[in-house]
Amino acid sequence: MFEGKVAVVTDPHHGTEKVFHVYEADIDGVTRRFAAGEFSNGVTGFYLPER
């Protein structure tokens, strides 16, 4: 995990702010960073950083 990093995202259905952890994964030799978390029971969100 990208230690201690978080992203504040907005729930697309309810407009509330959520705090998701930021992760890193090596894919085909390239390090990718993304935020992921759960909005509600069984509803998960994944976000990529803006470029």
CHARMM-style PDB file with segment names, atoms N, HN, CA, C and O in Angstrom:
ATOM      1  N   MET     1       0.844  -1.192   0.000  1.00  0.00      PROA
ATOM      2  CA  MET     1       0.000   0.000   0.000  1.00  0.00      PROA
ATOM      3  C   MET     1       0.873   1.233   0.000  1.00  0.00      PROA
ATOM      4  O   MET     1       1.975   1.218   0.549  1.00  0.00      PROA
ATOM      5  N   PHE     2       0.404   2.275  -0.595  1.00  0.00      PROA
ATOM      6  HN  PHE     2      -0.492   2.287  -1.041  1.00  0.00      PROA
ATOM      7  CA  PHE     2       1.090   3.564  -0.613  1.00  0.00      PROA
ATOM      8  C   PHE     2       0.902   4.152   0.778  1.00  0.00      PROA
ATOM      9  O   PHE     2      -0.074   4.858   1.031  1.00  0.00      PROA
ATOM     10  N   GLU     3       1.815   3.869   1.660  1.00  0.00      PROA
ATOM     11  HN  GLU     3       2.609   3.296   1.454  1.00  0.00      PROA
ATOM     12  CA  GLU     3       1.690   4.038   3.107  1.00  0.00      PROA
ATOM     13  C   GLU     3       1.132   5.385   3.548  1.00  0.00      PROA
ATOM     14  O   GLU     3       1.726   6.432   3.293  1.00  0.00      PROA
ATOM     15  N   GLY     4      -0.020   5.340   4.216  1.00  0.00      PROA
ATOM     16  HN  GLY     4      -0.503   4.489   4.424  1.00  0.00      PROA
ATOM     17  CA  GLY     4      -0.606   6.519   4.834  1.00  0.00      PROA
ATOM     18  C   GLY     4      -1.332   7.476   3.904  1.00  0.00      PROA
ATOM     19  O   GLY     4      -1.830   8.507   4.357  1.00  0.00      PROA
ATOM     20  N   LYS     5      -1.406   7.166   2.630  1.00  0.00      PROA
ATOM     21  HN  LYS     5      -1.001   6.328   2.263  1.00  0.00      PROA
ATOM     22  CA  LYS     5      -2.055   8.071   1.687  1.00  0.00      PROA
ATOM     23  C   LYS     5      -3.536   7.737   1.559  1.00  0.00      PROA
ATOM     24  O   LYS     5      -3.928   6.571   1.555  1.00  0.00      PROA
ATOM     25  N   VAL     6      -4.342   8.778   1.457  1.00  0.00      PROA
ATOM     26  HN  VAL     6      -4.023   9.726   1.460  1.00  0.00      PROA
ATOM     27  CA  VAL     6      -5.777   8.619   1.265  1.00  0.00      PROA
ATOM     28  C   VAL     6      -6.247   9.598   0.202  1.00  0.00      PROA
ATOM     29  O   VAL     6      -5.567  10.574  -0.113  1.00  0.00      PROA
ATOM     30  N   ALA     7      -7.425   9.318  -0.346  1.00  0.00      PROA
ATOM     31  HN  ALA     7      -7.978   8.524  -0.091  1.00  0.00      PROA
ATOM     32  CA  ALA     7      -8.065  10.205  -1.317  1.00  0.00      PROA
ATOM     33  C   ALA     7      -9.479  10.481  -0.828  1.00  0.00      PROA
ATOM     34  O   ALA     7     -10.184   9.566  -0.403  1.00  0.00      PROA
ATOM     35  N   VAL     8      -9.886  11.726  -0.888  1.00  0.00      PROA
ATOM     36  HN  VAL     8      -9.313  12.469  -1.234  1.00  0.00      PROA
ATOM     37  CA  VAL     8     -11.250  12.095  -0.542  1.00  0.00      PROA
ATOM     38  C   VAL     8     -12.048  12.117  -1.841  1.00  0.00      PROA
ATOM     39  O   VAL     8     -11.728  12.868  -2.763  1.00  0.00      PROA
ATOM     40  N   VAL     9     -13.093  11.283  -1.908  1.00  0.00      PROA
ATOM     41  HN  VAL     9     -13.352  10.672  -1.159  1.00  0.00      PROA
ATOM     42  CA  VAL     9     -13.906  11.167  -3.116  1.00  0.00      PROA
ATOM     43  C   VAL     9     -15.360  11.468  -2.771  1.00  0.00      PROA
ATOM     44  O   VAL     9     -15.750  11.434  -1.604  1.00  0.00      PROA
ATOM     45  N   THR    10     -16.143  11.757  -3.781  1.00  0.00      PROA
ATOM     46  HN  THR    10     -15.826  11.784  -4.729  1.00  0.00      PROA
ATOM     47  CA  THR    10     -17.564  12.046  -3.584  1.00  0.00      PROA
ATOM     48  C   THR    10     -18.398  10.878  -4.084  1.00  0.00      PROA
ATOM     49  O   THR    10     -18.238  10.437  -5.222  1.00  0.00      PROA
ATOM     50  N   ASP    11     -19.282  10.380  -3.242  1.00  0.00      PROA
ATOM     51  HN  ASP    11     -19.413  10.737  -2.318  1.00  0.00      PROA
ATOM     52  CA  ASP    11     -20.187   9.304  -3.613  1.00  0.00      PROA
ATOM     53  C   ASP    11     -21.048   9.793  -4.779  1.00  0.00      PROA
ATOM     54  O   ASP    11     -21.757  10.790  -4.638  1.00  0.00      PROA
ATOM     55  N   PRO    12     -21.000   9.106  -5.934  1.00  0.00      PROA
ATOM     56  CA  PRO    12     -21.732   9.592  -7.106  1.00  0.00      PROA
ATOM     57  C   PRO    12     -23.246   9.533  -6.967  1.00  0.00      PROA
ATOM     58  O   PRO    12     -23.950  10.205  -7.720  1.00  0.00      PROA
ATOM     59  N   HSD    13     -23.768   8.753  -6.032  1.00  0.00      PROA
ATOM     60  HN  HSD    13     -23.196   8.207  -5.420  1.00  0.00      PROA
ATOM     61  CA  HSD    13     -25.224   8.626  -5.875  1.00  0.00      PROA
ATOM     62  C   HSD    13     -25.780   9.522  -4.774  1.00  0.00      PROA
ATOM     63  O   HSD    13     -26.902  10.017  -4.881  1.00  0.00      PROA
ATOM     64  N   HSD    14     -25.000   9.731  -3.718  1.00  0.00      PROA
ATOM     65  HN  HSD    14     -24.088   9.329  -3.631  1.00  0.00      PROA
ATOM     66  CA  HSD    14     -25.508  10.470  -2.562  1.00  0.00      PROA
ATOM     67  C   HSD    14     -24.813  11.809  -2.328  1.00  0.00      PROA
ATOM     68  O   HSD    14     -25.277  12.615  -1.521  1.00  0.00      PROA
ATOM     69  N   GLY    15     -23.708  12.050  -3.027  1.00  0.00      PROA
ATOM     70  HN  GLY    15     -23.331  11.396  -3.683  1.00  0.00      PROA
ATOM     71  CA  GLY    15     -23.007  13.328  -2.903  1.00  0.00      PROA
ATOM     72  C   GLY    15     -22.221  13.506  -1.614  1.00  0.00      PROA
ATOM     73  O   GLY    15     -21.716  14.597  -1.351  1.00  0.00      PROA
ATOM     74  N   THR    16     -22.106  12.457  -0.804  1.00  0.00      PROA
ATOM     75  HN  THR    16     -22.517  11.570  -1.017  1.00  0.00      PROA
ATOM     76  CA  THR    16     -21.344  12.554   0.445  1.00  0.00      PROA
ATOM     77  C   THR    16     -19.873  12.259   0.189  1.00  0.00      PROA
ATOM     78  O   THR    16     -19.534  11.523  -0.737  1.00  0.00      PROA
ATOM     79  N   GLU    17     -19.004  12.833   1.008  1.00  0.00      PROA
ATOM     80  HN  GLU    17     -19.280  13.432   1.760  1.00  0.00      PROA
ATOM     81  CA  GLU    17     -17.572  12.592   0.880  1.00  0.00      PROA
ATOM     82  C   GLU    17     -17.184  11.313   1.608  1.00  0.00      PROA
ATOM     83  O   GLU    17     -17.700  11.010   2.684  1.00  0.00      PROA
ATOM     84  N   LYS    18     -16.270  10.573   1.004  1.00  0.00      PROA
ATOM     85  HN  LYS    18     -15.850  10.819   0.131  1.00  0.00      PROA
ATOM     86  CA  LYS    18     -15.720   9.346   1.582  1.00  0.00      PROA
ATOM     87  C   LYS    18     -14.204   9.434   1.512  1.00  0.00      PROA
ATOM     88  O   LYS    18     -13.651  10.112   0.646  1.00  0.00      PROA
ATOM     89  N   VAL    19     -13.545   8.751   2.416  1.00  0.00      PROA
ATOM     90  HN  VAL    19     -13.994   8.200   3.119  1.00  0.00      PROA
ATOM     91  CA  VAL    19     -12.081   8.685   2.414  1.00  0.00      PROA
ATOM     92  C   VAL    19     -11.685   7.262   2.015  1.00  0.00      PROA
ATOM     93  O   VAL    19     -12.013   6.299   2.707  1.00  0.00      PROA
ATOM     94  N   PHE    20     -10.976   7.145   0.893  1.00  0.00      PROA
ATOM     95  HN  PHE    20     -10.710   7.928   0.331  1.00  0.00      PROA
ATOM     96  CA  PHE    20     -10.520   5.852   0.386  1.00  0.00      PROA
ATOM     97  C   PHE    20      -9.006   5.762   0.538  1.00  0.00      PROA
ATOM     98  O   PHE    20      -8.303   6.766   0.418  1.00  0.00      PROA
ATOM     99  N   HSD    21      -8.510   4.563   0.802  1.00  0.00      PROA
ATOM    100  HN  HSD    21      -9.081   3.748   0.900  1.00  0.00      PROA
ATOM    101  CA  HSD    21      -7.069   4.336   0.851  1.00  0.00      PROA
ATOM    102  C   HSD    21      -6.499   4.347  -0.561  1.00  0.00      PROA
ATOM    103  O   HSD    21      -7.185   3.993  -1.520  1.00  0.00      PROA
ATOM    104  N   VAL    22      -5.239   4.755  -0.678  1.00  0.00      PROA
ATOM    105  HN  VAL    22      -4.682   5.043   0.101  1.00  0.00      PROA
ATOM    106  CA  VAL    22      -4.535   4.760  -1.955  1.00  0.00      PROA
ATOM    107  C   VAL    22      -3.595   3.548  -1.988  1.00  0.00      PROA
ATOM    108  O   VAL    22      -2.871   3.274  -1.031  1.00  0.00      PROA
ATOM    109  N   TYR    23      -3.629   2.841  -3.105  1.00  0.00      PROA
ATOM    110  HN  TYR    23      -4.217   3.063  -3.883  1.00  0.00      PROA
ATOM    111  CA  TYR    23      -2.828   1.629  -3.293  1.00  0.00      PROA
ATOM    112  C   TYR    23      -1.931   1.791  -4.506  1.00  0.00      PROA
ATOM    113  O   TYR    23      -2.173   2.639  -5.365  1.00  0.00      PROA
ATOM    114  N   GLU    24      -0.885   0.962  -4.568  1.00  0.00      PROA
ATOM    115  HN  GLU    24      -0.688   0.273  -3.870  1.00  0.00      PROA
ATOM    116  CA  GLU    24      -0.031   0.878  -5.745  1.00  0.00      PROA
ATOM    117  C   GLU    24       0.060  -0.572  -6.172  1.00  0.00      PROA
ATOM    118  O   GLU    24       0.117  -1.476  -5.338  1.00  0.00      PROA
ATOM    119  N   ALA    25       0.074  -0.790  -7.504  1.00  0.00      PROA
ATOM    120  HN  ALA    25       0.027  -0.056  -8.181  1.00  0.00      PROA
ATOM    121  CA  ALA    25       0.229  -2.138  -8.052  1.00  0.00      PROA
ATOM    122  C   ALA    25       1.184  -2.063  -9.229  1.00  0.00      PROA
ATOM    123  O   ALA    25       1.099  -1.140 -10.040  1.00  0.00      PROA
ATOM    124  N   ASP    26       2.091  -3.022  -9.332  1.00  0.00      PROA
ATOM    125  HN  ASP    26       2.160  -3.771  -8.674  1.00  0.00      PROA
ATOM    126  CA  ASP    26       2.981  -3.109 -10.485  1.00  0.00      PROA
ATOM    127  C   ASP    26       2.311  -3.978 -11.537  1.00  0.00      PROA
ATOM    128  O   ASP    26       2.046  -5.159 -11.312  1.00  0.00      PROA
ATOM    129  N   ILE    27       2.040  -3.374 -12.694  1.00  0.00      PROA
ATOM    130  HN  ILE    27       2.255  -2.415 -12.877  1.00  0.00      PROA
ATOM    131  CA  ILE    27       1.382  -4.070 -13.792  1.00  0.00      PROA
ATOM    132  C   ILE    27       2.277  -3.985 -15.009  1.00  0.00      PROA
ATOM    133  O   ILE    27       2.524  -2.899 -15.534  1.00  0.00      PROA
ATOM    134  N   ASP    28       2.760  -5.121 -15.455  1.00  0.00      PROA
ATOM    135  HN  ASP    28       2.560  -6.003 -15.029  1.00  0.00      PROA
ATOM    136  CA  ASP    28       3.670  -5.191 -16.611  1.00  0.00      PROA
ATOM    137  C   ASP    28       4.859  -4.245 -16.448  1.00  0.00      PROA
ATOM    138  O   ASP    28       5.273  -3.591 -17.406  1.00  0.00      PROA
ATOM    139  N   GLY    29       5.400  -4.175 -15.241  1.00  0.00      PROA
ATOM    140  HN  GLY    29       5.064  -4.706 -14.463  1.00  0.00      PROA
ATOM    141  CA  GLY    29       6.580  -3.360 -14.989  1.00  0.00      PROA
ATOM    142  C   GLY    29       6.298  -1.883 -14.774  1.00  0.00      PROA
ATOM    143  O   GLY    29       7.231  -1.100 -14.600  1.00  0.00      PROA
ATOM    144  N   VAL    30       5.026  -1.483 -14.780  1.00  0.00      PROA
ATOM    145  HN  VAL    30       4.267  -2.120 -14.921  1.00  0.00      PROA
ATOM    146  CA  VAL    30       4.647  -0.088 -14.574  1.00  0.00      PROA
ATOM    147  C   VAL    30       3.882   0.015 -13.254  1.00  0.00      PROA
ATOM    148  O   VAL    30       2.935  -0.735 -13.016  1.00  0.00      PROA
ATOM    149  N   THR    31       4.298   0.949 -12.402  1.00  0.00      PROA
ATOM    150  HN  THR    31       5.066   1.559 -12.595  1.00  0.00      PROA
ATOM    151  CA  THR    31       3.612   1.136 -11.130  1.00  0.00      PROA
ATOM    152  C   THR    31       2.381   2.009 -11.352  1.00  0.00      PROA
ATOM    153  O   THR    31       2.476   3.126 -11.859  1.00  0.00      PROA
ATOM    154  N   ARG    32       1.224   1.476 -10.961  1.00  0.00      PROA
ATOM    155  HN  ARG    32       1.147   0.569 -10.548  1.00  0.00      PROA
ATOM    156  CA  ARG    32      -0.051   2.195 -11.092  1.00  0.00      PROA
ATOM    157  C   ARG    32      -0.557   2.537  -9.699  1.00  0.00      PROA
ATOM    158  O   ARG    32      -0.458   1.717  -8.786  1.00  0.00      PROA
ATOM    159  N   ARG    33      -1.087   3.719  -9.528  1.00  0.00      PROA
ATOM    160  HN  ARG    33      -1.168   4.385 -10.270  1.00  0.00      PROA
ATOM    161  CA  ARG    33      -1.647   4.151  -8.249  1.00  0.00      PROA
ATOM    162  C   ARG    33      -3.151   4.352  -8.419  1.00  0.00      PROA
ATOM    163  O   ARG    33      -3.603   4.884  -9.433  1.00  0.00      PROA
ATOM    164  N   PHE    34      -3.928   3.919  -7.411  1.00  0.00      PROA
ATOM    165  HN  PHE    34      -3.561   3.487  -6.588  1.00  0.00      PROA
ATOM    166  CA  PHE    34      -5.378   4.080  -7.464  1.00  0.00      PROA
ATOM    167  C   PHE    34      -5.930   4.131  -6.045  1.00  0.00      PROA
ATOM    168  O   PHE    34      -5.290   3.674  -5.098  1.00  0.00      PROA
ATOM    169  N   ALA    35      -7.115   4.686  -5.915  1.00  0.00      PROA
ATOM    170  HN  ALA    35      -7.635   5.057  -6.684  1.00  0.00      PROA
ATOM    171  CA  ALA    35      -7.821   4.698  -4.639  1.00  0.00      PROA
ATOM    172  C   ALA    35      -9.004   3.750  -4.755  1.00  0.00      PROA
ATOM    173  O   ALA    35      -9.634   3.651  -5.807  1.00  0.00      PROA
ATOM    174  N   ALA    36      -9.298   3.052  -3.658  1.00  0.00      PROA
ATOM    175  HN  ALA    36      -8.786   3.132  -2.803  1.00  0.00      PROA
ATOM    176  CA  ALA    36     -10.417   2.114  -3.672  1.00  0.00      PROA
ATOM    177  C   ALA    36     -11.055   2.066  -2.292  1.00  0.00      PROA
ATOM    178  O   ALA    36     -10.388   2.220  -1.270  1.00  0.00      PROA
ATOM    179  N   GLY    37     -12.370   1.846  -2.292  1.00  0.00      PROA
ATOM    180  HN  GLY    37     -12.912   1.720  -3.123  1.00  0.00      PROA
ATOM    181  CA  GLY    37     -13.082   1.729  -1.029  1.00  0.00      PROA
ATOM    182  C   GLY    37     -14.527   1.390  -1.272  1.00  0.00      PROA
ATOM    183  O   GLY    37     -14.960   1.214  -2.411  1.00  0.00      PROA
ATOM    184  N   GLU    38     -15.276   1.298  -0.178  1.00  0.00      PROA
ATOM    185  HN  GLU    38     -14.924   1.440   0.747  1.00  0.00      PROA
ATOM    186  CA  GLU    38     -16.673   0.912  -0.253  1.00  0.00      PROA
ATOM    187  C   GLU    38     -17.572   2.108   0.064  1.00  0.00      PROA
ATOM    188  O   GLU    38     -17.404   2.764   1.092  1.00  0.00      PROA
ATOM    189  N   PHE    39     -18.520   2.381  -0.820  1.00  0.00      PROA
ATOM    190  HN  PHE    39     -18.657   1.847  -1.655  1.00  0.00      PROA
ATOM    191  CA  PHE    39     -19.494   3.444  -0.583  1.00  0.00      PROA
ATOM    192  C   PHE    39     -20.571   2.967   0.386  1.00  0.00      PROA
ATOM    193  O   PHE    39     -20.939   3.682   1.319  1.00  0.00      PROA
ATOM    194  N   SER    40     -21.067   1.771   0.163  1.00  0.00      PROA
ATOM    195  HN  SER    40     -20.769   1.190  -0.594  1.00  0.00      PROA
ATOM    196  CA  SER    40     -22.073   1.166   1.035  1.00  0.00      PROA
ATOM    197  C   SER    40     -21.963  -0.343   0.863  1.00  0.00      PROA
ATOM    198  O   SER    40     -21.112  -0.824   0.115  1.00  0.00      PROA
ATOM    199  N   ASN    41     -22.804  -1.077   1.538  1.00  0.00      PROA
ATOM    200  HN  ASN    41     -23.496  -0.686   2.145  1.00  0.00      PROA
ATOM    201  CA  ASN    41     -22.736  -2.526   1.509  1.00  0.00      PROA
ATOM    202  C   ASN    41     -22.763  -3.064   0.077  1.00  0.00      PROA
ATOM    203  O   ASN    41     -23.790  -3.000  -0.598  1.00  0.00      PROA
ATOM    204  N   GLY    42     -21.640  -3.587  -0.373  1.00  0.00      PROA
ATOM    205  HN  GLY    42     -20.805  -3.639   0.175  1.00  0.00      PROA
ATOM    206  CA  GLY    42     -21.544  -4.168  -1.707  1.00  0.00      PROA
ATOM    207  C   GLY    42     -21.333  -3.187  -2.839  1.00  0.00      PROA
ATOM    208  O   GLY    42     -21.300  -3.606  -3.996  1.00  0.00      PROA
ATOM    209  N   VAL    43     -21.188  -1.891  -2.560  1.00  0.00      PROA
ATOM    210  HN  VAL    43     -21.215  -1.552  -1.619  1.00  0.00      PROA
ATOM    211  CA  VAL    43     -20.967  -0.887  -3.602  1.00  0.00      PROA
ATOM    212  C   VAL    43     -19.555  -0.340  -3.435  1.00  0.00      PROA
ATOM    213  O   VAL    43     -19.271   0.400  -2.492  1.00  0.00      PROA
ATOM    214  N   THR    44     -18.674  -0.712  -4.360  1.00  0.00      PROA
ATOM    215  HN  THR    44     -18.904  -1.313  -5.125  1.00  0.00      PROA
ATOM    216  CA  THR    44     -17.257  -0.372  -4.279  1.00  0.00      PROA
ATOM    217  C   THR    44     -16.911   0.659  -5.342  1.00  0.00      PROA
ATOM    218  O   THR    44     -17.486   0.659  -6.430  1.00  0.00      PROA
ATOM    219  N   GLY    45     -15.968   1.538  -5.022  1.00  0.00      PROA
ATOM    220  HN  GLY    45     -15.500   1.538  -4.138  1.00  0.00      PROA
ATOM    221  CA  GLY    45     -15.501   2.531  -5.986  1.00  0.00      PROA
ATOM    222  C   GLY    45     -14.004   2.431  -6.182  1.00  0.00      PROA
ATOM    223  O   GLY    45     -13.262   2.155  -5.239  1.00  0.00      PROA
ATOM    224  N   PHE    46     -13.562   2.655  -7.410  1.00  0.00      PROA
ATOM    225  HN  PHE    46     -14.165   2.879  -8.176  1.00  0.00      PROA
ATOM    226  CA  PHE    46     -12.148   2.691  -7.761  1.00  0.00      PROA
ATOM    227  C   PHE    46     -11.889   3.983  -8.511  1.00  0.00      PROA
ATOM    228  O   PHE    46     -12.649   4.350  -9.407  1.00  0.00      PROA
ATOM    229  N   TYR    47     -10.818   4.676  -8.148  1.00  0.00      PROA
ATOM    230  HN  TYR    47     -10.200   4.379  -7.420  1.00  0.00      PROA
ATOM    231  CA  TYR    47     -10.484   5.954  -8.777  1.00  0.00      PROA
ATOM    232  C   TYR    47      -9.030   5.969  -9.195  1.00  0.00      PROA
ATOM    233  O   TYR    47      -8.157   5.517  -8.454  1.00  0.00      PROA
ATOM    234  N   LEU    48      -8.770   6.493 -10.387  1.00  0.00      PROA
ATOM    235  HN  LEU    48      -9.479   6.860 -10.989  1.00  0.00      PROA
ATOM    236  CA  LEU    48      -7.417   6.720 -10.870  1.00  0.00      PROA
ATOM    237  C   LEU    48      -7.078   8.185 -10.707  1.00  0.00      PROA
ATOM    238  O   LEU    48      -7.969   9.034 -10.744  1.00  0.00      PROA
ATOM    239  N   PRO    49      -5.781   8.502 -10.526  1.00  0.00      PROA
ATOM    240  CA  PRO    49      -5.417   9.913 -10.380  1.00  0.00      PROA
ATOM    241  C   PRO    49      -5.620  10.677 -11.687  1.00  0.00      PROA
ATOM    242  O   PRO    49      -5.533  10.106 -12.774  1.00  0.00      PROA
ATOM    243  N   GLU    50      -5.885  11.951 -11.566  1.00  0.00      PROA
ATOM    244  HN  GLU    50      -5.955  12.415 -10.683  1.00  0.00      PROA
ATOM    245  CA  GLU    50      -5.984  12.812 -12.753  1.00  0.00      PROA
ATOM    246  C   GLU    50      -4.598  12.943 -13.364  1.00  0.00      PROA
ATOM    247  O   GLU    50      -3.592  12.923 -12.655  1.00  0.00      PROA
ATOM    248  N   ARG    51      -4.553  13.073 -14.651  1.00  0.00      PROA
ATOM    249  HN  ARG    51      -5.370  13.089 -15.227  1.00  0.00      PROA
ATOM    250  CA  ARG    51      -3.250  13.205 -15.320  1.00  0.00      PROA
ATOM    251  C   ARG    51      -3.012  14.627 -15.690  1.00  0.00      PROA
ATOM    252  OT1 ARG    51      -1.972  14.950 -16.263  1.00  0.00      PROA
TER     253      ARG     51
END
